[in-house]
Structure formats: structure tokens, C-alpha cells
């Protein structure tokens, strides 16, 4: 599941992870670095801050996380409790709401990168995944190293804040990449169909049409053809620095190269 994908979020994805955090945390042979560089980061008023300092989640954080019943809130809270600062932007002295609002300014893909690195710091970099080979039907286990086996994309032009697309009607749309705030707006609309979520995401990200500001964002998104809507949604997804959770591994029995589609629940567990 990618959180830029505006299909309905499946609650099961992190339910198992919430259960799994209760138990013994394995010892890490080699500590994982608590510093990562984000592709774009946050603008502090004068420059872009890209160095994120993270921390291991504690028992107090575990108790706090257990109170979140919704998968979207849980994912968001992991970032809040696990991120210390972004560059010179110190989150440690902020209250929960202010930390949440600050981190919502990151790109969706950057938030996903933070989630994986916080998990590595907390539970260790190695993750044992069980799977069944589609070629020989043999069950086996694979040990993944999250920092090595998951690709963390960079961005070619991270500070180009807008992009354009010409529609089938020859209108020029200007749009920006989705942030955590956009993502939360979409995913918090309970009961919305996938088409309605698409409309919400487009209304958040499309900023101009033919060089003029969008007056009615919802109407603009609804009036686009289905083909144009799909095209811009695909562009929004492709431009995100989202980690690729489809991991290629050889079957230990027959050497067939399989794809292991990891979920966030697979990642956030001991």
C-alpha cells in the first residue's frame, strides 16, 4: 500500500503491527543511524532543511501509540513520536499537534521514508518475511535489511515546487506534489469512494488552470476527463520519493525470482 494511492485505506494493514509492538524488542547487533537526509525536507523561511534526526520509540511511545485506533492516525503518530528534528526545526519541545502539523509539510514519500527508518531504529534493520514461492509452492523465510533492500528514491528537481500538464482539451494545469497534509485530508474523509478521494487529492494539488488560480478546486477536479484525472494522479504518484515496497528475492528452493509486496504492517513489527 502506498499512502499517495488514494484508494481506500485497508485497516488491516497496520492492525497486526499494533499487536506486534507488545512484546520483546530484539537486540540490534549494529545500531542503525538516527540521521537521514530527506529528498526535499522542510522550508524554514530562508532555506530547505533536509537532515532528519530520528529516535528509537520507547515504552511511553508504545503506550501512546496503542491509543490510536485508526490506521492513518497510527502511521502519523509513529512519525510524531519518532522524529526529533528536521534540520534546525526542533520538534522535541513542541506539543503533539504542532509536531504533527510541522511533519505534515513533508512530501508523502518523505513521510514513508521516515516511517521505515524509525522502524529500523526501534526494531533493528533485519526483518524476517515468510512467503510461498509461486513457482514451486514451497514455504520459506527471507531476511531483509530494510536500509539495503528497500530503495529510497531521491528527487531530480526537489525544489521545483510546481509542474504542468496539458489536458486533452488543451488546458494547462499547474500542480504541486502532495504533502502529508493533503494525504491526511483525503484519508480522513470517512466513507468517501475511491473516485471521491481522487477528486479531493486533485483539488488539493491543482493550483492553476491556464495560468490563473483555481477558483473552485472541487469543480475543477470533477470537470476533468477520467483520462486526464488518471494521467495527473499517475504523475503525482510517480514524482513522489516513495520507497519501493515490492522486493525482488530468489526462492531458496528453486531460485525463481519472486516479488515480495511488503505492507506497512510487515515493516512495523519486531
matplotlib code that plots the C-alpha trace (Angstrom):
import matplotlib.pyplot as plt

x = [0.0, 1.3, -0.1, -0.1, -2.5, -5.9, -7.7, -9.5, -7.0, -7.3, -7.4, -5.8, -2.5, -1.3, -3.6, -1.2, 1.6, -0.2, -0.5, 3.1, 4.6, 3.6, 6.5, 10.2, 12.2, 15.1, 18.6, 20.3, 23.8, 24.7, 22.8, 21.0, 21.9, 19.4, 20.2, 18.8, 18.8, 15.4, 15.0, 13.4, 12.6, 11.0, 11.4, 12.3, 11.7, 15.2, 16.4, 15.4, 16.1, 16.8, 18.6, 16.1, 17.1, 15.1, 14.9, 14.1, 10.5, 10.2, 7.7, 6.0, 5.6, 4.2, 1.5, 0.7, 0.5, -1.8, -4.4, -4.7, -7.5, -7.3, -4.5, -4.0, -3.6, -1.3, 1.1, 1.1, 1.8, 4.8, 6.3, 5.4, 6.9, 10.0, 11.2, 13.3, 14.1, 14.3, 17.4, 17.2, 13.5, 13.4, 10.3, 11.3, 9.8, 6.6, 3.3, 1.8, -0.4, 2.4, 4.8, 2.0, 1.4, 5.1, 5.7, 2.5, 4.5, 6.8, 6.1, 4.1, 7.2, 9.4, 7.0, 7.1, 10.9, 10.8, 8.4, 10.7, 13.8, 12.1, 11.1, 14.7, 16.0, 13.4, 13.3, 16.5, 17.3, 16.7, 13.2, 12.2, 9.4, 7.6, 6.4, 5.3, 7.0, 4.5, 6.7, 7.4, 4.8, 7.5, 7.1, 10.3, 11.7, 13.8, 15.7, 15.6, 17.7, 15.4, 18.1, 19.7, 16.8, 14.3, 15.2, 14.8, 14.5, 16.0, 14.5, 16.0, 14.5, 13.3, 12.9, 10.8, 7.6, 5.1, 4.7, 2.4, 0.3, -1.7, -5.1, -7.0, -8.9, -5.5, -5.8, -2.6, -2.8, -0.3, 0.0, 2.2, 3.2, 1.1, 2.2, 1.3, -1.4, -3.0, -2.8, -4.5, -7.2, -8.0, -7.7, -9.7, -12.8, -14.6, -17.0, -15.6, -15.4, -12.0, -13.3, -14.2, -10.8, -9.3, -11.3, -10.1, -6.5, -6.7, -8.5, -5.6, -2.8, -4.0, -3.2, -3.8, -5.5, -4.2, -2.1, -5.0, -5.6, -8.2, -11.4, -13.4, -10.9, -13.5, -15.4, -12.1, -11.2, -14.6, -14.8, -11.6, -12.0, -11.4, -8.4, -6.9, -7.6, -5.8, -2.9, -2.3, -2.8, -0.2, 2.2, 1.6, 2.4, 5.5, 7.1, 7.0, 10.2, 8.2, 10.2, 9.5, 8.0, 8.0, 11.2, 12.7, 14.2, 15.2, 13.4, 15.8, 14.3, 14.0, 15.8, 12.7, 12.9, 9.7, 8.3, 7.5, 5.0, 5.6, 2.8, 3.4, 2.3, 5.1, 7.6, 6.4, 6.9, 9.7]
y = [0.0, 3.4, 6.4, 8.5, 6.0, 7.4, 4.1, 3.3, 2.5, -1.0, -1.0, -4.5, -3.1, -1.9, -3.8, -6.7, -4.2, -2.6, -6.0, -6.9, -3.9, -5.6, -8.0, -8.2, -5.9, -7.8, -6.6, -5.0, -6.1, -2.9, 0.3, 2.0, 5.6, 8.0, 10.6, 10.5, 13.0, 13.8, 14.4, 17.9, 18.4, 21.5, 25.2, 27.1, 30.6, 31.0, 27.6, 24.0, 21.7, 18.1, 16.4, 14.4, 13.2, 10.3, 8.3, 4.8, 4.5, 3.9, 2.2, 5.5, 5.9, 2.3, 3.2, 6.3, 4.5, 1.9, 4.6, 5.2, 3.1, 4.4, 3.2, 6.7, 8.2, 5.4, 6.0, 9.7, 9.2, 7.0, 9.9, 12.4, 10.3, 9.1, 12.4, 14.7, 17.5, 18.4, 20.4, 23.4, 22.8, 21.3, 19.2, 18.0, 21.0, 21.1, 19.7, 16.8, 18.9, 21.3, 18.4, 16.8, 20.0, 20.5, 17.0, 17.2, 19.7, 16.9, 15.1, 11.8, 9.8, 11.5, 10.6, 7.0, 7.1, 8.4, 5.6, 2.9, 4.4, 4.9, 1.2, 0.2, 2.3, 0.8, -2.9, -3.3, -3.3, -7.1, -8.2, -11.9, -12.3, -15.6, -16.3, -19.0, -19.4, -19.1, -21.3, -24.3, -23.7, -24.1, -22.0, -20.3, -17.3, -14.4, -11.9, -8.4, -5.5, -2.5, 0.0, -2.1, -4.0, -1.1, 1.6, 5.1, 7.4, 10.9, 13.6, 15.1, 18.6, 18.6, 22.4, 22.7, 23.3, 23.1, 21.0, 21.4, 19.1, 19.8, 18.1, 16.5, 19.8, 21.7, 23.4, 23.7, 22.6, 23.6, 21.3, 20.6, 17.4, 16.0, 16.6, 14.8, 17.5, 16.7, 13.0, 13.3, 15.5, 12.7, 9.7, 11.4, 11.8, 8.8, 6.9, 8.6, 6.4, 6.0, 8.4, 10.9, 10.6, 11.1, 14.3, 15.5, 14.8, 16.6, 19.6, 19.9, 19.7, 21.5, 25.2, 26.9, 26.4, 28.2, 30.4, 31.6, 30.5, 27.8, 29.3, 26.2, 23.3, 20.6, 21.6, 21.8, 18.3, 16.9, 18.5, 16.9, 13.9, 10.5, 10.0, 13.4, 12.6, 9.3, 10.9, 13.6, 11.1, 8.8, 11.8, 12.8, 9.3, 8.8, 12.1, 11.1, 9.8, 6.8, 3.7, 0.7, -2.0, -4.6, -6.5, -9.0, -12.1, -15.5, -18.6, -20.6, -23.8, -23.3, -19.9, -18.4, -14.6, -13.5, -10.2, -9.7, -7.0, -5.6, -3.8, -1.2, -3.9, -6.2, -3.4, -2.1, -5.2, -6.9]
z = [0.0, -0.8, 1.0, -2.1, -3.6, -2.9, -3.0, 0.3, 3.1, 4.4, 8.2, 8.4, 7.1, 10.5, 12.8, 13.1, 13.7, 16.6, 18.2, 17.4, 19.3, 22.5, 23.3, 23.4, 21.2, 19.6, 20.4, 17.4, 16.7, 14.9, 15.7, 12.8, 12.2, 13.6, 10.9, 7.4, 4.5, 3.0, -0.7, -0.1, 3.6, 5.1, 4.3, 7.4, 5.9, 4.5, 3.4, 3.0, 5.9, 4.9, 7.7, 9.9, 13.3, 14.5, 17.7, 19.0, 20.1, 23.9, 26.2, 26.7, 22.9, 22.8, 25.3, 23.4, 20.0, 21.5, 22.0, 18.2, 16.7, 13.1, 10.8, 9.4, 12.9, 13.9, 11.0, 11.6, 15.4, 14.6, 12.8, 15.5, 18.3, 16.3, 14.8, 16.9, 14.4, 10.7, 10.3, 12.6, 13.1, 16.6, 17.3, 20.7, 22.6, 20.5, 21.6, 19.7, 17.4, 16.5, 15.7, 13.6, 11.7, 11.0, 9.7, 7.6, 5.4, 4.2, 0.9, 1.2, 0.1, 2.6, 5.4, 4.2, 4.4, 7.9, 8.9, 7.7, 9.3, 12.6, 12.5, 11.8, 14.7, 17.0, 16.0, 14.0, 10.3, 9.8, 9.0, 8.6, 6.0, 5.4, 1.9, -0.6, -3.9, -6.8, -9.0, -6.7, -3.9, -1.2, 2.0, 3.1, 5.0, 3.8, 6.0, 4.6, 5.5, 5.4, 4.7, 2.0, 0.3, 0.1, -2.4, -1.0, -4.0, -4.3, -6.5, -9.6, -9.0, -5.4, -5.2, -8.4, -6.5, -9.4, -12.5, -15.5, -17.6, -20.8, -20.8, -23.7, -24.0, -24.4, -20.9, -19.0, -15.4, -12.8, -9.9, -6.9, -5.2, -2.4, 1.2, 4.4, 4.9, 1.6, 2.3, 5.7, 4.2, 1.7, 4.0, 6.8, 4.6, 6.0, 3.7, 0.5, -2.5, -4.3, -7.0, -4.4, -2.8, -6.2, -6.6, -3.2, -3.9, -7.3, -5.7, -3.1, -5.7, -8.8, -8.2, -11.6, -14.9, -17.9, -15.6, -13.5, -9.9, -9.4, -8.1, -7.4, -6.8, -6.4, -9.5, -11.5, -10.4, -11.3, -14.7, -15.8, -18.1, -16.5, -18.7, -17.6, -13.9, -14.2, -16.0, -13.4, -10.5, -12.0, -12.4, -8.7, -7.6, -9.9, -8.7, -5.0, -3.4, -2.1, -1.1, -3.4, -1.1, -3.9, -3.1, -5.5, -3.9, -5.2, -4.0, -1.9, -3.2, -7.0, -7.5, -9.1, -8.6, -6.7, -5.8, -2.1, -1.7, 1.8, 3.7, 6.4, 8.9, 7.6, 8.3, 11.7, 13.8, 15.6]

ax = plt.figure().add_subplot(projection="3d")
ax.plot(x, y, z, "-o")
ax.set_aspect("equal")
plt.show()
